[in-house]
Amino acid sequence: MRQSKRIVKSIKEIYSQISVQDAHLINDEQSLRNSVTCYDNNGNEINFVEDITWEKVQANLSKYPLTTAEEDKQARENIKASAKAKLIAGEALTEDEANTIVL
């Protein structure tokens, strides 16, 4: 998994109601605060969650190891195949599987 995807997954695991822009630019506390937008349960933008810290994000990153480009490509192919099989079977998709669908 690339560093920017690791950061986004780490942030969303800690804070599910946020949106992250420009994850590739996040490398410290200030850039983290500039790239995160928070939403309430109704989808309305709210003030930044004060307890989000770069230290928390970094601590959570160990759950998401870095991978090579080839491993990333294979993982994407596996997710696409899984999504296709689930669609054919009429099963619910995971978020990653749904993200592979181009409309």
Secondary structure as UniProt FT lines:
FT   HELIX           3..14
FT   TURN            16..17
FT   STRAND          18..20
FT   HELIX           23..25
FT   HELIX           29..35
FT   STRAND          36..39
FT   TURN            41..42
FT   STRAND          45..46
FT   TURN            50..51
FT   HELIX           54..61
FT   TURN            62..63
FT   HELIX           69..89
FT   HELIX           95..99
//
